[in-house]
């Protein structure tokens, strides 16, 4: 289980402090696929980074007794001077996984060919995404964090990604953030709605969708009114 208690996160902007997460408390149960939905800028990706440990909250605590992935598809943690193989071996050592198994899986799954032995700085953004997704699938986690459902590579590679992702969901928990309720309905059994720094938790996807739509309609009315003011 993952638990957030009174978590706050804010960022300075030209217009002042933007409080993205305002004293939120929520529990993510074990072996459950949970969606997190919100408009662009609502704090979804920030929440995912905090859950993964990649970013610390300004206040509050994050507790978990699970093996949690980094956000799937996130390639920002690679060392550009190392090769794909060297990055794979480094990640395997960090997570205590078998180095050869992880490296071999990443090589075969990513389909990078000879580029696997070249520095990551020579990769295109798509090649980095392939390596990142392959490494995410190479290590068994109790909880997989997904920032949207990343479409990586051509249609054949995307099918392979979806299948690998489906296999992991059968034995692990998944937390998916998105701004699209269709994605949440496809993958999740419950849902959180992030809005104005606060969070509402719903056991029903339909109830979450209705609340999210109502929030969007209110926000649209406010923005439209401001434009005509």
C-alpha positions in Angstrom: 0.0 0.0 0.0 1.1 3.6 -0.7 -0.1 6.4 1.6 0.2 10.1 1.3 -0.4 12.2 4.4 -0.9 15.9 4.2 1.3 16.2 1.2 1.9 19.7 -0.2 3.9 20.8 -3.2 4.3 24.3 -4.7 6.4 26.0 -7.3 7.4 29.6 -7.7 6.1 31.4 -10.8 6.1 34.9 -12.2 2.6 35.4 -10.8 3.5 34.0 -7.4 3.5 30.6 -5.7 1.5 27.9 -7.6 0.3 25.3 -5.0 0.0 22.2 -7.1 -0.9 19.8 -4.3 -2.5 21.4 -1.2 -2.3 19.2 1.9 -3.7 16.0 0.2 -4.1 12.7 1.9 -4.9 9.5 0.0 -4.3 5.8 0.1 -3.5 3.5 -2.9 -4.4 -0.1 -2.0 -2.4 -3.1 -3.0 -3.2 -5.0 -6.2 -5.6 -2.4 -7.5 -5.4 -0.3 -10.7 -6.0 3.3 -9.8 -6.4 6.2 -12.2 -5.6 9.9 -11.5 -7.3 12.3 -13.7 -7.1 16.1 -14.0 -6.7 19.0 -16.4 -3.3 19.9 -17.8 -1.3 21.5 -15.0 -3.5 20.0 -12.3 -0.5 18.3 -10.7 -0.8 14.7 -12.1 2.8 14.3 -13.2 4.0 16.0 -10.0 2.0 13.5 -7.9 3.6 10.6 -9.9 7.1 11.9 -9.3 6.4 12.2 -5.6 5.0 8.7 -5.5 8.2 7.4 -7.3 10.5 9.3 -5.0 12.0 11.3 -7.8 10.7 14.5 -6.2 10.2 15.3 -2.5 7.0 17.1 -1.2 7.4 20.4 0.5 5.4 19.1 3.4 3.7 15.8 4.5 4.8 12.2 4.3 4.8 9.4 1.7 4.8 5.9 3.0 4.9 2.6 1.1 5.9 -1.0 1.7 6.0 -1.8 -2.0 8.6 -1.8 -4.8 7.6 1.2 -6.8 8.7 1.9 -10.4 9.8 5.2 -11.8 7.2 6.8 -14.2 7.1 4.4 -17.2 8.6 6.0 -20.3 10.5 8.6 -18.3 14.0 8.9 -19.8 15.3 11.8 -17.8 17.3 9.7 -15.5 19.7 8.3 -18.1 23.3 9.2 -18.2 23.9 10.6 -21.7 27.6 9.7 -21.7 26.8 6.0 -21.0 25.6 3.5 -23.6 22.1 1.9 -23.5 23.7 -1.3 -22.1 25.7 0.6 -19.4 22.5 2.5 -18.4 20.7 -0.9 -18.2 23.4 -2.4 -16.0 23.4 0.7 -13.8 19.6 0.6 -13.3 19.8 -3.2 -12.6 22.3 -2.6 -9.8 20.2 0.2 -8.2 17.2 -2.1 -8.0 19.1 -5.2 -7.0 18.1 -7.1 -10.2 20.1 -9.6 -12.2 22.4 -7.4 -14.4 22.6 -9.8 -17.3 18.9 -10.5 -17.4 17.9 -6.9 -17.3 20.4 -5.9 -19.9 19.5 -8.7 -22.2 15.7 -8.0 -21.9 16.3 -4.3 -22.5 18.4 -5.0 -25.6 15.8 -7.4 -27.1 12.7 -5.4 -26.2 13.9 -2.0 -27.2 14.9 -3.2 -30.7 17.8 -0.6 -30.7 20.2 -2.9 -32.4 23.8 -1.6 -32.5 22.6 1.7 -30.8 22.3 -0.3 -27.6 26.1 -0.1 -27.4 26.3 3.6 -28.2 26.0 6.6 -25.9 22.5 7.6 -25.1 23.4 11.2 -26.2 23.3 9.8 -29.8 19.7 8.6 -29.4 16.6 10.3 -30.8 13.8 11.1 -28.3 12.0 8.0 -29.6 15.0 5.8 -29.0 15.3 7.0 -25.5 11.6 6.3 -24.9 12.1 2.8 -26.2 15.0 2.2 -23.8 13.0 3.7 -20.9 10.0 1.5 -21.5 12.1 -1.6 -22.0 13.9 -1.0 -18.7 10.6 -0.4 -17.0 9.4 -3.8 -18.1 12.7 -5.5 -17.4 12.3 -5.2 -13.6 9.5 -6.6 -11.6 7.8 -3.9 -9.5 4.9 -4.2 -7.1 3.5 -0.9 -8.4 3.9 0.5 -11.9 3.5 4.3 -12.3 2.3 5.4 -15.8 2.2 9.0 -17.0 -0.5 8.7 -19.7 -0.2 5.5 -21.8 2.9 6.2 -23.8 2.8 5.4 -27.5 6.3 4.5 -28.4 7.6 3.5 -31.8 5.7 2.1 -34.8 2.5 0.1 -34.5 4.2 -3.2 -34.1 6.3 -1.9 -31.2 3.3 -0.3 -29.6 1.4 -3.6 -29.7 4.4 -5.3 -27.9 4.4 -2.5 -25.3 0.6 -2.9 -24.7 1.0 -6.7 -24.3 4.0 -6.3 -21.9 2.0 -3.7 -19.9 -1.0 -6.0 -19.7 1.1 -8.9 -18.5 2.5 -6.7 -15.6 -1.0 -5.5 -14.7 -2.1 -9.1 -14.0 0.4 -9.4 -11.1 1.1 -5.8 -10.0 -0.7 -2.6 -9.1 -0.8 0.2 -11.6 -1.3 3.9 -11.0 -2.1 5.8 -14.2 -2.4 9.6 -14.6 -4.2 11.1 -17.5 -6.5 13.9 -18.6 -8.7 11.5 -20.6 -11.4 9.5 -18.8 -11.4 6.9 -21.6 -7.9 5.9 -20.7 -8.9 5.6 -17.0 -11.9 3.5 -17.9 -9.8 1.1 -20.0 -7.2 0.4 -17.3 -8.6 1.2 -13.8 -11.1 0.1 -11.2 -11.1 3.4 -9.1 -10.1 6.9 -9.7 -8.8 10.1 -8.1 -9.7 13.5 -9.5 -7.1 16.3 -9.0 -8.5 19.8 -9.2 -7.2 23.1 -7.7 -4.6 21.4 -5.6 -7.1 19.1 -3.9 -8.0 15.4 -4.5 -11.3 13.5 -4.5 -11.3 9.7 -4.4 -14.0 7.6 -6.1 -14.6 3.9 -6.1 -16.8 4.3 -9.2 -15.2 5.4 -12.5 -18.5 6.7 -13.7 -18.9 8.9 -10.5 -15.3 10.2 -11.0 -16.1 11.0 -14.6 -19.2 12.9 -13.7 -17.3 14.9 -11.1 -14.4 15.6 -13.5 -16.7 16.8 -16.2 -18.5 19.1 -13.8 -15.2 20.6 -12.7 -14.2 21.1 -16.3 -17.5 22.8 -17.1 -17.1 25.2 -14.1 -13.5 25.9 -15.1 -14.6 26.6 -18.7 -17.3 29.0 -17.6 -14.8 30.8 -15.4 -12.2 31.1 -18.2 -14.9 32.2 -20.7 -16.2 34.8 -18.3 -12.7 36.2 -17.8 -12.1 36.5 -21.5 -15.3 38.7 -21.8 -14.6 40.7 -18.7 
